[in-house]
Amino acid sequence: MQPDDLAAVIKLMKGFAAFERLSKYCTTTRKRLFNVMFGKSAFVGGLVGEDSGKIIAYSLFYPNYATFRGQRGTYLEDIYISPTHQGKGIGEAMIRKIAKSAKRQGCERIDFQVLDWNTAAIGFYEKLGAIRDDTERHFKFTDKAFDRLAR
């Protein structure tokens, strides 16, 4: 991914947020995305998929660590392929590229979350060998709760 790709990525991101029924939370900006991907303290990696020079897919990922297993990993934050290009192997190609890059960096795993109603994505990941763990629950401190804790 290059800085010039960010406007197209944000457009796809908004489509992804709408699909996940999370549009009200999709407030990122080109500047914020640029800073985490290309700025002084960048830590987020990304890939784009193109068709005839048009960006039709993106993925964002960053390092993580599994303490109990002592494993370096990559957290897959987003992977999205425009609906007209789904089912053509783009998602699998992106996952494979992320896995190869992660392995070169000493990682042993890729972690991610999928909404429980997104059966197409669940089937896709399971077909590739992903292990599903329904015992964990995703929590987050954000907005006012985060601000209170950070004071």
VEXZA-355988 format. One record per atom (N, C-alpha, C, CB): x, y, z negated; residue in one letter; atom name. Coordinates in pm, whole numbers, padded with zeros to 5 digits, always signed. Each point is the difference from the previous one (the first is absolute). Glycine has a CB too. Layout:
N
[r [X, Y, Z], "A", "CA"] ...
***
This chain:
151
[r [+00084, -00118, +00000], "M", "N"] [r [-00084, +00118, +00000], "M", "CA"] [r [+00089, +00124, +00000], "M", "C"] [r [-00185, -00124, -00122], "M", "CB"] [r [+00140, +00225, +00193], "Q", "N"] [r [+00072, +00126, +00010], "Q", "CA"] [r [-00088, +00114, -00053], "Q", "C"] [r [+00130, -00087, +00200], "Q", "CB"] [r [-00070, +00199, -00240], "P", "N"] [r [-00080, +00112, -00050], "P", "CA"] [r [-00109, +00044, +00098], "P", "C"] [r [+00199, +00073, -00128], "P", "CB"] [r [-00172, -00080, +00257], "D", "N"] [r [-00100, +00041, +00099], "D", "CA"] [r [-00122, -00092, +00002], "D", "C"] [r [+00184, +00096, +00135], "D", "CB"] [r [-00175, -00213, -00196], "D", "N"] [r [-00111, -00096, -00003], "D", "CA"] [r [-00102, +00030, -00110], "D", "C"] [r [+00157, -00169, +00092], "D", "CB"] [r [-00122, +00256, -00184], "L", "N"] [r [-00081, +00014, -00121], "L", "CA"] [r [-00142, +00049, +00024], "L", "C"] [r [+00209, +00045, -00117], "L", "CB"] [r [-00231, +00045, +00211], "A", "N"] [r [-00136, +00048, +00027], "A", "CA"] [r [-00088, -00115, +00048], "A", "C"] [r [+00089, +00229, +00057], "A", "CB"] [r [-00036, -00312, +00032], "A", "N"] [r [-00076, -00115, +00050], "A", "CA"] [r [-00023, -00102, -00111], "A", "C"] [r [+00096, +00037, +00230], "A", "CB"] [r [+00003, -00056, -00317], "V", "N"] [r [-00014, -00093, -00111], "V", "CA"] [r [-00109, +00048, -00096], "V", "C"] [r [+00243, -00065, +00021], "V", "CB"] [r [-00245, +00192, -00051], "I", "N"] [r [-00103, +00053, -00090], "I", "CA"] [r [-00138, -00015, +00062], "I", "C"] [r [+00166, +00163, -00095], "I", "CB"] [r [-00177, -00146, +00225], "K", "N"] [r [-00129, -00021, +00068], "K", "CA"] [r [-00044, -00145, -00016], "K", "C"] [r [+00054, +00182, +00167], "K", "CB"] [r [+00036, -00277, -00147], "L", "N"] [r [-00032, -00142, -00021], "L", "CA"] [r [-00033, -00026, -00147], "L", "C"] [r [+00150, -00064, +00192], "L", "CB"] [r [-00075, +00127, -00282], "M", "N"] [r [-00022, -00017, -00143], "M", "CA"] [r [-00143, +00042, -00037], "M", "C"] [r [+00245, +00039, -00044], "M", "CB"] [r [-00292, +00068, +00104], "K", "N"] [r [-00137, +00045, -00027], "K", "CA"] [r [-00102, -00102, +00052], "K", "C"] [r [+00077, +00241, +00014], "K", "CB"] [r [-00047, -00304, +00098], "G", "N"] [r [-00086, -00107, +00050], "G", "CA"] [r [+00000, -00119, -00094], "G", "C"] [r [+00044, +00075, +00232], "G", "CB"] [r [+00072, -00108, -00285], "F", "N"] [r [+00014, -00109, -00096], "F", "CA"] [r [-00079, +00031, -00127], "F", "C"] [r [+00227, -00057, +00093], "F", "CB"] [r [-00213, +00180, -00143], "A", "N"] [r [-00072, +00041, -00121], "A", "CA"] [r [-00151, -00008, +00022], "A", "C"] [r [+00191, +00151, -00063], "A", "CB"] [r [-00238, -00111, +00180], "A", "N"] [r [-00143, -00008, +00030], "A", "CA"] [r [-00045, -00146, +00001], "A", "C"] [r [+00013, +00213, +00135], "A", "CB"] [r [+00066, -00301, -00073], "F", "N"] [r [-00034, -00142, +00002], "F", "CA"] [r [-00010, -00056, -00141], "F", "C"] [r [+00115, -00023, +00222], "F", "CB"] [r [-00023, +00062, -00309], "E", "N"] [r [+00002, -00050, -00138], "E", "CA"] [r [-00097, +00075, -00092], "E", "C"] [r [+00237, -00064, +00036], "E", "CB"] [r [-00313, +00157, +00022], "R", "N"] [r [-00096, +00081, -00076], "R", "CA"] [r [+00069, +00083, -00107], "R", "C"] [r [-00175, -00173, +00044], "R", "CB"] [r [+00293, +00224, -00011], "L", "N"] [r [+00081, +00077, -00095], "L", "CA"] [r [+00039, +00137, +00057], "L", "C"] [r [+00086, -00216, -00094], "L", "CB"] [r [-00161, +00267, +00189], "S", "N"] [r [+00036, +00126, +00066], "S", "CA"] [r [+00021, +00115, -00097], "S", "C"] [r [-00128, -00078, +00196], "S", "CB"] [r [+00050, +00082, -00302], "K", "N"] [r [+00013, +00113, -00094], "K", "CA"] [r [+00136, +00001, -00069], "K", "C"] [r [-00247, -00007, -00036], "K", "CB"] [r [+00318, -00106, +00038], "Y", "N"] [r [+00132, -00006, -00062], "Y", "CA"] [r [+00114, +00024, +00098], "Y", "C"] [r [-00095, -00158, -00165], "Y", "CB"] [r [+00065, +00166, +00291], "C", "N"] [r [+00104, +00016, +00102], "C", "CA"] [r [+00030, +00149, +00018], "C", "C"] [r [-00073, -00213, +00118], "C", "CB"] [r [+00161, +00264, -00204], "T", "N"] [r [+00030, +00143, +00000], "T", "CA"] [r [+00147, +00029, +00029], "T", "C"] [r [-00184, +00031, -00164], "T", "CB"] [r [+00257, -00131, +00211], "T", "N"] [r [+00141, +00022, +00027], "T", "CA"] [r [+00017, +00103, +00112], "T", "C"] [r [+00052, -00234, -00075], "T", "CB"] [r [+00065, +00290, +00080], "T", "N"] [r [+00033, +00098, +00103], "T", "CA"] [r [+00127, -00044, +00072], "T", "C"] [r [-00109, +00187, -00133], "T", "CB"] [r [+00133, -00128, +00248], "R", "N"] [r [+00122, -00030, +00074], "R", "CA"] [r [+00123, +00033, -00085], "R", "C"] [r [-00119, +00047, +00218], "R", "CB"] [r [+00115, +00063, -00292], "K", "N"] [r [+00113, +00040, -00084], "K", "CA"] [r [+00028, -00103, -00109], "K", "C"] [r [-00056, +00241, +00046], "K", "CB"] [r [-00048, -00287, -00113], "R", "N"] [r [+00019, -00100, -00106], "R", "CA"] [r [+00055, -00130, +00056], "R", "C"] [r [-00188, +00104, -00129], "R", "CB"] [r [+00132, -00148, +00241], "L", "N"] [r [+00047, -00123, +00062], "L", "CA"] [r [+00144, +00016, +00049], "L", "C"] [r [-00236, -00056, +00068], "L", "CB"] [r [+00266, +00171, -00010], "F", "N"] [r [+00137, +00026, +00045], "F", "CA"] [r [+00097, -00010, -00118], "F", "C"] [r [-00087, +00149, +00185], "F", "CB"] [r [+00052, -00087, -00297], "N", "N"] [r [+00091, +00002, -00115], "N", "CA"] [r [+00032, -00140, -00052], "N", "C"] [r [-00092, +00222, -00060], "N", "CB"] [r [-00006, -00312, +00053], "V", "N"] [r [+00026, -00133, -00053], "V", "CA"] [r [+00067, -00093, +00102], "V", "C"] [r [-00196, +00031, -00150], "V", "CB"] [r [+00185, +00005, +00278], "M", "N"] [r [+00058, -00085, +00104], "M", "CA"] [r [+00133, +00052, +00054], "M", "C"] [r [-00230, -00067, +00060], "M", "CB"] [r [+00246, +00199, -00056], "F", "N"] [r [+00119, +00057, +00064], "F", "CA"] [r [+00069, +00108, -00083], "F", "C"] [r [-00107, -00051, +00215], "F", "CB"] [r [+00049, +00087, -00329], "G", "N"] [r [+00056, +00105, -00084], "G", "CA"] [r [+00121, -00046, -00079], "G", "C"] [r [-00226, +00098, -00015], "G", "CB"] [r [+00275, -00008, -00069], "K", "N"] [r [+00121, -00023, -00080], "K", "CA"] [r [-00010, -00125, -00087], "K", "C"] [r [+00036, +00246, -00002], "K", "CB"] [r [-00151, -00273, -00057], "S", "N"] [r [-00018, -00117, -00087], "S", "CA"] [r [-00092, -00104, +00065], "S", "C"] [r [+00034, +00148, -00201], "S", "CB"] [r [-00024, -00164, +00331], "A", "N"] [r [-00087, -00092, +00074], "A", "CA"] [r [+00014, -00143, -00053], "A", "C"] [r [+00019, +00147, +00202], "A", "CB"] [r [-00131, -00217, -00212], "F", "N"] [r [+00002, -00140, -00043], "F", "CA"] [r [-00102, -00086, +00075], "F", "C"] [r [+00075, +00078, -00224], "F", "CB"] [r [-00157, -00018, +00307], "V", "N"] [r [-00103, -00072, +00074], "V", "CA"] [r [+00048, -00028, +00142], "V", "C"] [r [-00179, +00108, -00141], "V", "CB"] [r [+00162, -00232, +00183], "G", "N"] [r [+00030, -00038, +00138], "G", "CA"] [r [-00128, -00011, +00078], "G", "C"] [r [+00207, -00121, -00073], "G", "CB"] [r [-00194, +00120, +00204], "G", "N"] [r [-00120, -00011, +00082], "G", "CA"] [r [+00030, -00053, +00139], "G", "C"] [r [-00097, +00186, -00128], "G", "CB"] [r [-00004, -00244, +00186], "L", "N"] [r [+00004, -00047, +00138], "L", "CA"] [r [-00123, +00053, +00071], "L", "C"] [r [+00129, -00208, -00064], "L", "CB"] [r [-00115, +00227, +00195], "V", "N"] [r [-00116, +00030, +00082], "V", "CA"] [r [-00006, -00101, +00113], "V", "C"] [r [+00013, +00246, -00057], "V", "CB"] [r [-00132, -00270, +00105], "G", "N"] [r [-00022, -00080, +00119], "G", "CA"] [r [-00054, +00092, +00108], "G", "C"] [r [-00044, -00211, -00136], "G", "CB"] [r [+00090, +00191, +00257], "E", "N"] [r [-00042, +00086, +00110], "E", "CA"] [r [-00058, -00080, +00115], "E", "C"] [r [+00175, +00163, -00067], "E", "CB"] [r [-00262, -00099, +00141], "D", "N"] [r [-00053, -00054, +00124], "D", "CA"] [r [+00000, +00114, +00101], "D", "C"] [r [-00145, -00174, -00120], "D", "CB"] [r [+00222, +00159, +00226], "S", "N"] [r [+00013, +00103, +00104], "S", "CA"] [r [+00038, +00135, -00059], "S", "C"] [r [-00170, -00122, +00136], "S", "CB"] [r [+00261, +00120, -00235], "G", "N"] [r [+00050, +00123, -00061], "G", "CA"] [r [-00089, +00060, -00107], "G", "C"] [r [+00109, +00040, +00213], "G", "CB"] [r [-00225, -00101, -00239], "K", "N"] [r [-00091, +00049, -00102], "K", "CA"] [r [+00012, -00086, -00125], "K", "C"] [r [-00159, +00088, +00176], "K", "CB"] [r [+00170, -00025, -00293], "I", "N"] [r [+00011, -00073, -00126], "I", "CA"] [r [-00137, -00057, -00035], "I", "C"] [r [+00190, +00150, -00081], "I", "CB"] [r [-00194, -00284, +00067], "I", "N"] [r [-00126, -00069, -00024], "I", "CA"] [r [+00004, -00082, -00130], "I", "C"] [r [-00036, -00009, +00248], "I", "CB"] [r [+00148, +00011, -00319], "A", "N"] [r [+00014, -00076, -00124], "A", "CA"] [r [+00110, +00063, -00085], "A", "C"] [r [-00080, -00213, +00113], "A", "CB"] [r [+00068, +00191, -00243], "Y", "N"] [r [+00107, +00046, -00090], "Y", "CA"] [r [+00005, -00091, -00122], "Y", "C"] [r [-00027, +00238, +00079], "Y", "CB"] [r [+00143, -00236, -00144], "S", "N"] [r [+00015, -00065, -00131], "S", "CA"] [r [+00093, +00086, -00084], "S", "C"] [r [-00039, -00233, +00098], "S", "CB"] [r [+00013, +00235, -00227], "L", "N"] [r [+00084, +00072, -00097], "L", "CA"] [r [+00035, -00097, -00111], "L", "C"] [r [-00108, +00225, +00055], "L", "CB"] [r [+00233, -00220, -00100], "F", "N"] [r [+00048, -00094, -00102], "F", "CA"] [r [+00116, +00063, -00076], "F", "C"] [r [-00074, -00198, +00139], "F", "CB"] [r [+00102, +00143, -00257], "Y", "N"] [r [+00107, +00054, -00083], "Y", "CA"] [r [+00048, -00108, -00097], "Y", "C"] [r [-00096, +00233, +00019], "Y", "CB"] [r [+00213, -00214, -00080], "P", "N"] [r [+00057, -00101, -00090], "P", "CA"] [r [-00081, -00018, -00128], "P", "C"] [r [+00225, +00055, +00092], "P", "CB"] [r [-00222, -00179, -00142], "N", "N"] [r [-00055, -00028, -00132], "N", "CA"] [r [+00083, -00110, -00064], "N", "C"] [r [-00234, +00069, +00073], "N", "CB"] [r [+00196, -00105, -00195], "Y", "N"] [r [+00075, -00101, -00074], "Y", "CA"] [r [-00095, -00080, -00087], "Y", "C"] [r [+00206, +00145, +00002], "Y", "CB"] [r [-00198, -00277, +00004], "A", "N"] [r [-00080, -00089, -00084], "A", "CA"] [r [+00084, -00041, -00120], "A", "C"] [r [-00134, -00085, +00200], "A", "CB"] [r [+00104, +00140, -00316], "T", "N"] [r [+00086, -00018, -00117], "T", "CA"] [r [+00008, -00145, -00047], "T", "C"] [r [-00057, +00231, -00066], "T", "CB"] [r [-00054, -00299, +00051], "F", "N"] [r [+00003, -00137, -00053], "F", "CA"] [r [+00080, -00094, +00088], "F", "C"] [r [-00222, +00041, -00105], "F", "CB"] [r [+00210, -00025, +00235], "R", "N"] [r [+00071, -00088, +00093], "R", "CA"] [r [+00136, +00056, +00039], "R", "C"] [r [-00220, -00080, +00086], "R", "CB"] [r [+00246, +00205, -00122], "G", "N"] [r [+00129, +00060, +00033], "G", "CA"] [r [+00020, +00017, +00150], "G", "C"] [r [+00091, -00100, -00206], "G", "CB"] [r [-00198, +00130, +00277], "Q", "N"] [r [+00009, +00008, +00145], "Q", "CA"] [r [-00018, +00142, +00052], "Q", "C"] [r [-00085, -00232, +00011], "Q", "CB"] [r [+00178, +00271, +00077], "R", "N"] [r [-00019, +00123, +00076], "R", "CA"] [r [-00107, -00025, +00104], "R", "C"] [r [+00240, +00071, -00037], "R", "CB"] [r [-00319, +00029, +00063], "G", "N"] [r [-00106, -00018, +00098], "G", "CA"] [r [-00031, +00127, +00075], "G", "C"] [r [-00093, -00175, -00141], "G", "CB"] [r [-00002, +00161, +00230], "T", "N"] [r [-00053, +00112, +00076], "T", "CA"] [r [-00150, +00004, -00027], "T", "C"] [r [+00181, -00018, +00181], "T", "CB"] [r [-00231, +00136, -00211], "Y", "N"] [r [-00143, +00017, -00018], "Y", "CA"] [r [-00057, +00055, +00129], "Y", "C"] [r [+00025, +00039, -00250], "Y", "CB"] [r [-00117, -00113, +00309], "L", "N"] [r [-00068, +00042, +00122], "L", "CA"] [r [-00121, +00084, -00040], "L", "C"] [r [+00078, -00208, +00127], "L", "CB"] [r [-00065, +00337, -00112], "E", "N"] [r [-00107, +00092, -00040], "E", "CA"] [r [-00113, -00001, +00101], "E", "C"] [r [+00169, +00144, -00118], "E", "CB"] [r [-00135, -00131, +00244], "D", "N"] [r [-00101, +00004, +00107], "D", "CA"] [r [+00050, -00077, +00120], "D", "C"] [r [-00083, +00222, -00081], "D", "CB"] [r [-00009, -00286, +00148], "I", "N"] [r [+00021, -00048, +00137], "I", "CA"] [r [-00135, +00015, +00067], "I", "C"] [r [+00189, -00166, -00062], "I", "CB"] [r [-00190, +00235, +00173], "Y", "N"] [r [-00127, +00028, +00068], "Y", "CA"] [r [+00024, +00000, +00150], "Y", "C"] [r [-00085, +00135, -00196], "Y", "CB"] [r [-00002, -00204, +00264], "I", "N"] [r [+00002, -00004, +00147], "I", "CA"] [r [-00135, +00054, +00046], "I", "C"] [r [+00162, -00201, +00009], "I", "CB"] [r [-00161, +00292, +00086], "S", "N"] [r [-00127, +00055, +00048], "S", "CA"] [r [-00091, -00115, +00044], "S", "C"] [r [+00114, +00215, +00074], "S", "CB"] [r [-00243, -00202, -00097], "P", "N"] [r [-00093, -00110, +00030], "P", "CA"] [r [+00010, -00053, +00143], "P", "C"] [r [-00150, +00099, -00168], "P", "CB"] [r [+00177, -00013, +00264], "T", "N"] [r [+00009, -00045, +00140], "T", "CA"] [r [+00124, -00083, +00027], "T", "C"] [r [-00125, +00202, +00066], "T", "CB"] [r [+00219, -00205, -00158], "H", "N"] [r [+00125, -00074, +00019], "H", "CA"] [r [+00017, -00116, -00098], "H", "C"] [r [+00100, +00209, +00086], "H", "CB"] [r [-00199, -00232, -00170], "Q", "N"] [r [+00009, -00109, -00096], "Q", "CA"] [r [-00014, -00134, +00071], "Q", "C"] [r [-00094, +00148, -00179], "Q", "CB"] [r [+00153, -00251, +00121], "G", "N"] [r [-00009, -00134, +00056], "G", "CA"] [r [+00096, -00027, +00115], "G", "C"] [r [-00235, +00003, -00068], "G", "CB"] [r [+00334, +00084, +00084], "K", "N"] [r [+00096, -00013, +00110], "K", "CA"] [r [+00141, -00033, -00048], "K", "C"] [r [-00137, +00161, +00130], "K", "CB"] [r [+00151, -00195, -00259], "G", "N"] [r [+00130, -00038, -00055], "G", "CA"] [r [+00082, +00115, -00054], "G", "C"] [r [-00005, -00184, +00158], "G", "CB"] [r [-00048, +00305, -00154], "I", "N"] [r [+00076, +00117, -00046], "I", "CA"] [r [+00024, -00007, -00151], "I", "C"] [r [-00099, +00138, +00186], "I", "CB"] [r [-00003, -00173, -00262], "G", "N"] [r [+00013, -00010, -00146], "G", "CA"] [r [+00104, -00103, -00040], "G", "C"] [r [-00237, +00069, -00024], "G", "CB"] [r [+00231, -00186, +00085], "E", "N"] [r [+00098, -00104, -00032], "E", "CA"] [r [+00141, +00044, +00038], "E", "C"] [r [-00176, -00175, +00034], "E", "CB"] [r [+00190, +00240, +00080], "A", "N"] [r [+00132, +00048, +00041], "A", "CA"] [r [+00054, +00103, -00100], "A", "C"] [r [-00060, -00041, +00241], "A", "CB"] [r [-00027, +00127, -00290], "M", "N"] [r [+00043, +00101, -00099], "M", "CA"] [r [+00041, -00067, -00131], "M", "C"] [r [-00153, +00169, +00105], "M", "CB"] [r [+00072, -00265, -00152], "I", "N"] [r [+00033, -00071, -00125], "I", "CA"] [r [+00134, -00072, +00015], "I", "C"] [r [-00247, -00030, -00052], "I", "CB"] [r [+00269, -00035, +00164], "R", "N"] [r [+00126, -00071, +00022], "R", "CA"] [r [+00118, +00097, +00001], "R", "C"] [r [-00123, -00175, +00132], "R", "CB"] [r [+00106, +00290, -00071], "K", "N"] [r [+00108, +00100, +00004], "K", "CA"] [r [+00030, +00053, -00141], "K", "C"] [r [-00067, +00064, +00235], "K", "CB"] [r [-00037, -00040, -00313], "I", "N"] [r [+00017, +00046, -00139], "I", "CA"] [r [+00072, -00108, -00081], "I", "C"] [r [-00209, +00142, +00017], "I", "CB"] [r [+00167, -00268, -00001], "A", "N"] [r [+00062, -00110, -00074], "A", "CA"] [r [+00147, -00015, +00036], "A", "C"] [r [-00221, -00117, -00009], "A", "CB"] [r [+00254, +00124, +00136], "K", "N"] [r [+00141, -00013, +00041], "K", "CA"] [r [+00084, +00114, -00056], "K", "C"] [r [-00073, -00116, +00209], "K", "CB"] [r [+00020, +00237, -00204], "S", "N"] [r [+00072, +00115, -00055], "S", "CA"] [r [+00016, -00014, -00152], "S", "C"] [r [-00090, +00145, +00185], "S", "CB"] [r [-00016, -00187, -00253], "A", "N"] [r [+00006, -00019, -00145], "A", "CA"] [r [+00103, -00106, -00037], "A", "C"] [r [-00242, +00067, -00018], "A", "CB"] [r [+00245, -00176, +00092], "K", "N"] [r [+00096, -00107, -00028], "K", "CA"] [r [+00143, +00050, +00016], "K", "C"] [r [-00167, -00170, +00078], "K", "CB"] [r [+00193, +00249, +00027], "R", "N"] [r [+00134, +00058, +00020], "R", "CA"] [r [+00041, +00088, -00117], "R", "C"] [r [-00036, -00007, +00247], "R", "CB"] [r [-00062, +00067, -00317], "Q", "N"] [r [+00027, +00087, -00113], "Q", "CA"] [r [+00003, -00075, -00133], "Q", "C"] [r [-00107, +00185, +00127], "Q", "CB"] [r [+00100, -00318, -00121], "G", "N"] [r [+00008, -00080, -00121], "G", "CA"] [r [-00133, -00027, -00067], "G", "C"] [r [+00222, +00093, -00030], "G", "CB"] [r [-00331, -00063, +00098], "C", "N"] [r [-00133, -00025, -00058], "C", "CA"] [r [-00041, -00146, +00019], "C", "C"] [r [-00064, +00239, +00045], "C", "CB"] [r [-00025, -00282, -00134], "E", "N"] [r [-00048, -00138, +00004], "E", "CA"] [r [-00152, -00009, +00009], "E", "C"] [r [+00199, -00064, -00132], "E", "CB"] [r [-00267, +00177, +00147], "R", "N"] [r [-00146, -00003, -00002], "R", "CA"] [r [-00058, +00127, +00059], "R", "C"] [r [+00006, -00148, -00201], "R", "CB"] [r [-00132, +00140, +00240], "I", "N"] [r [-00080, +00116, +00040], "I", "CA"] [r [-00128, -00007, -00083], "I", "C"] [r [+00097, +00008, +00240], "I", "CB"] [r [-00127, +00098, -00309], "D", "N"] [r [-00122, +00009, -00079], "D", "CA"] [r [-00095, +00101, +00065], "D", "C"] [r [+00126, -00059, -00212], "D", "CB"] [r [-00256, +00039, +00194], "F", "N"] [r [-00100, +00091, +00057], "F", "CA"] [r [-00135, -00030, -00064], "F", "C"] [r [+00127, +00015, +00219], "F", "CB"] [r [-00223, +00071, -00192], "Q", "N"] [r [-00136, -00018, -00049], "Q", "CA"] [r [-00095, +00003, +00119], "Q", "C"] [r [+00057, +00106, -00223], "Q", "CB"] [r [-00168, -00177, +00208], "V", "N"] [r [-00105, -00001, +00102], "V", "CA"] [r [-00133, +00015, -00073], "V", "C"] [r [+00137, -00146, +00160], "V", "CB"] [r [-00224, +00230, -00108], "L", "N"] [r [-00133, +00012, -00060], "L", "CA"] [r [-00072, -00133, +00010], "L", "C"] [r [-00011, +00245, +00060], "L", "CB"] [r [-00061, -00281, -00166], "D", "N"] [r [-00061, -00133, -00007], "D", "CA"] [r [-00103, -00027, +00110], "D", "C"] [r [+00038, +00009, -00242], "D", "CB"] [r [-00096, +00092, +00301], "W", "N"] [r [-00099, -00019, +00106], "W", "CA"] [r [+00062, -00005, +00140], "W", "C"] [r [-00164, +00115, -00145], "W", "CB"] [r [+00293, -00090, +00156], "N", "N"] [r [+00065, +00003, +00132], "N", "CA"] [r [+00044, -00141, +00039], "N", "C"] [r [+00077, +00239, -00039], "N", "CB"] [r [-00175, -00320, +00073], "T", "N"] [r [+00026, -00141, +00027], "T", "CA"] [r [+00089, -00021, +00123], "T", "C"] [r [-00220, -00053, -00104], "T", "CB"] [r [+00213, +00142, +00201], "A", "N"] [r [+00087, -00014, +00118], "A", "CA"] [r [+00146, +00014, -00040], "A", "C"] [r [-00183, +00090, +00148], "A", "CB"] [r [+00213, +00010, -00230], "A", "N"] [r [+00138, +00019, -00046], "A", "CA"] [r [+00044, -00115, -00089], "A", "C"] [r [-00030, +00249, +00014], "A", "CB"] [r [-00056, -00293, -00102], "I", "N"] [r [+00034, -00112, -00088], "I", "CA"] [r [+00034, -00123, +00083], "I", "C"] [r [-00151, +00092, -00181], "I", "CB"] [r [+00069, -00122, +00279], "G", "N"] [r [+00026, -00114, +00088], "G", "CA"] [r [+00130, +00016, +00076], "G", "C"] [r [-00244, -00034, +00020], "G", "CB"] [r [+00272, +00153, +00028], "F", "N"] [r [+00124, +00029, +00073], "F", "CA"] [r [+00121, -00029, -00087], "F", "C"] [r [-00119, +00175, +00135], "F", "CB"] [r [+00120, -00121, -00257], "Y", "N"] [r [+00114, -00019, -00089], "Y", "CA"] [r [+00015, -00146, -00043], "Y", "C"] [r [-00028, +00234, -00080], "Y", "CB"] [r [-00083, -00299, +00050], "E", "N"] [r [+00007, -00141, -00040], "E", "CA"] [r [+00050, -00086, +00115], "E", "C"] [r [-00188, +00037, -00162], "E", "CB"] [r [+00150, -00006, +00285], "K", "N"] [r [+00047, -00074, +00117], "K", "CA"] [r [+00153, +00009, +00011], "K", "C"] [r [-00219, +00046, +00118], "K", "CB"] [r [+00274, +00067, -00160], "L", "N"] [r [+00145, +00019, +00004], "L", "CA"] [r [+00071, -00059, -00122], "L", "C"] [r [-00038, +00207, +00133], "L", "CB"] [r [-00040, -00260, -00230], "G", "N"] [r [+00060, -00066, -00116], "G", "CA"] [r [-00003, +00080, -00129], "G", "C"] [r [+00141, -00113, +00159], "G", "CB"] [r [-00210, +00226, -00160], "A", "N"] [r [-00008, +00080, -00122], "A", "CA"] [r [-00073, -00076, -00110], "A", "C"] [r [+00002, +00210, +00137], "A", "CB"] [r [+00042, -00190, -00259], "I", "N"] [r [-00060, -00062, -00118], "I", "CA"] [r [-00091, +00103, -00065], "I", "C"] [r [+00200, -00155, -00034], "I", "CB"] [r [-00322, +00116, +00011], "R", "N"] [r [-00099, +00089, -00060], "R", "CA"] [r [-00004, -00023, -00150], "R", "C"] [r [-00137, +00000, +00212], "R", "CB"] [r [+00135, +00111, -00289], "D", "N"] [r [-00007, -00009, -00145], "D", "CA"] [r [-00116, +00085, -00048], "D", "C"] [r [+00250, -00039, -00018], "D", "CB"] [r [-00361, -00024, -00012], "D", "N"] [r [-00119, +00072, -00046], "D", "CA"] [r [+00002, +00029, -00150], "D", "C"] [r [-00126, -00107, +00184], "D", "CB"] [r [+00232, +00067, -00255], "T", "N"] [r [+00003, +00021, -00145], "T", "CA"] [r [+00049, +00139, -00037], "T", "C"] [r [+00040, -00244, -00028], "T", "CB"] [r [+00028, +00312, +00118], "E", "N"] [r [+00053, +00132, -00029], "E", "CA"] [r [-00104, +00107, +00035], "E", "C"] [r [+00235, -00082, +00042], "E", "CB"] [r [-00231, +00191, -00114], "R", "N"] [r [-00088, +00114, +00027], "R", "CA"] [r [+00086, +00122, +00023], "R", "C"] [r [-00186, -00099, -00140], "R", "CB"] [r [+00150, +00176, +00237], "H", "N"] [r [+00072, +00122, +00035], "H", "CA"] [r [-00049, +00115, -00088], "H", "C"] [r [+00032, -00081, +00239], "H", "CB"] [r [+00057, +00141, -00312], "F", "N"] [r [-00029, +00118, -00081], "F", "CA"] [r [+00087, +00114, +00050], "F", "C"] [r [-00063, -00140, -00201], "F", "CB"] [r [+00022, +00262, +00171], "K", "N"] [r [+00083, +00115, +00034], "K", "CA"] [r [-00031, +00116, -00092], "K", "C"] [r [+00012, -00076, +00238], "K", "CB"] [r [+00089, +00156, -00264], "F", "N"] [r [-00018, +00128, -00067], "F", "CA"] [r [+00013, +00104, +00110], "F", "C"] [r [+00094, -00081, -00227], "F", "CB"] [r [-00197, +00162, +00244], "T", "N"] [r [+00002, +00100, +00105], "T", "CA"] [r [-00079, +00123, -00046], "T", "C"] [r [+00019, -00179, +00178], "T", "CB"] [r [-00003, +00285, -00106], "D", "N"] [r [-00073, +00124, -00024], "D", "CA"] [r [+00012, +00045, -00146], "D", "C"] [r [-00159, -00063, +00184], "D", "CB"] [r [+00048, +00085, -00252], "K", "N"] [r [+00003, +00053, -00136], "K", "CA"] [r [+00068, -00094, -00099], "K", "C"] [r [-00210, +00122, +00052], "K", "CB"] [r [+00187, -00252, -00038], "A", "N"] [r [+00063, -00096, -00090], "A", "CA"] [r [+00153, +00006, +00014], "A", "C"] [r [-00205, -00149, +00013], "A", "CB"] [r [+00252, +00155, +00109], "F", "N"] [r [+00144, +00011, +00023], "F", "CA"] [r [+00055, +00129, -00058], "F", "C"] [r [-00024, -00138, +00207], "F", "CB"] [r [-00046, +00248, -00179], "D", "N"] [r [+00046, +00130, -00050], "D", "CA"] [r [+00007, +00002, -00151], "D", "C"] [r [-00100, +00108, +00200], "D", "CB"] [r [+00001, -00166, -00268], "R", "N"] [r [+00002, -00007, -00147], "R", "CA"] [r [+00122, -00079, -00049], "R", "C"] [r [-00251, +00015, -00004], "R", "CB"] [r [+00278, -00127, +00067], "L", "N"] [r [+00114, -00082, -00042], "L", "CA"] [r [+00133, +00068, +00028], "L", "C"] [r [-00138, -00203, +00042], "L", "CB"] [r [+00145, +00279, +00064], "A", "N"] [r [+00126, +00062, +00041], "A", "CA"] [r [+00031, +00129, -00074], "A", "C"] [r [-00033, -00101, +00222], "A", "CB"] [r [-00060, +00152, -00298], "R", "N"] [r [+00025, +00125, -00075], "R", "CA"] [r [+00101, -00021, -00110], "R", "C"] [r [-00232, +00074, +00050], "R", "CB"] 
***
